[in-house]
């Protein structure tokens, strides 16, 4: 499973890859696992970075090590578990939204 996150100030973000052991996406499609660590992170959230230069991505995670609980009304939500091949969290405003969300 590929878990990409654009919320680069999150404690669990390692070069655009989420390293949290467990991830919770709430009913409003927001990642509740997000922990603001902007004091220790130097890189700001920018859309420009993804379009003007190739970012240094961390390696993809093994899906067996990621537990993604989902409370959203999403096509990939099966019994509160995400069954998508990968998810991407976007840094829109202050909240990390799951942009892989597909409404049922």
N, C-alpha and C positions, 0 to 999 in steps of 0.2 A: 504494500500500500504506500502510495506516495502522499505524504502529508506536508504540504507547503503552506507557509505562513508569511504574510507580508508585514505583520505587526512586529517589526524588528526590535522594538523596545521591550518585548516580552521576555521574561526570565527564561523561558523554555525555547526561545528561538535561537537556533544555531545556523547561521547563513541561510535563512529562508526555509529551514526545516524544523518542524516542531519536535522537541525531544521530551515532551511531557509523557509520563508513564500512562496516565489516563487522561482522556479528553472528554469534556462534556459540552455538547451543543444544546442550548436551551430551546424552548418553544418559539422564541423570537429569532432563531437562527444566529445567535451570538455565542461565541466561545466563552464559557464561564471559567475555564481553566486559566485564562490569561492572567498573568501577574505582571504589573507594570514595574519594570526594572530600569527606567530611563537614567537613573543615577549611575548605573554601572555599564550601560550600553552607550556607545559613542555614535552609532549610526541611527539616523532618524528615518521614519517611515516616509518613503517617497515613491510615487508612481514613476517618476522620471528615471530612476535607477534601472527599472526593468525594461525601459524602452530605449535608453540612450547607450547603455553598455551592458555587457553580459555579466550578471552577478555571479559571485563565487558560491555556488550552491553546495550545501553539505550533502553527503551521500543519502540516498533514499532509505527510509526505514523499512525493516521487515514487518509485515502486517501482523505477525504473531506476537510482536512486542507492543503493539498499539491497541488499546481498548478505547474505542470511540463510542460513547453513549450519546444518543441523539433523542431529543424530545420534540423536534420539529415535525411538522406534517410534510415529510419529504419522501420522495419515491425510494430513496436509499435506506430509509428507516424501517428496519424489520425487528419488531419486538424490542424497540429502544436501542438497537445496535446498528451502527452504520455499516452497510455492505458495499459501499462504493469502492472502486479500484483505487481511488485517491480523493483527497479533499484539498481545497485551497481556501485559506482564510485571508480576507482582504482587510486592509487598514483604512476603512471608510470612517471618517470622523474619528471618534475616540474608541469605537467598538470594533472588535475583530469579528466580522460577519463571515459565515461560511458561504462562499460564492459557488460552491458545487451543489448547493441546494436546488432541488427540482420539486416543485409543488405537486402533490398527488392529484 
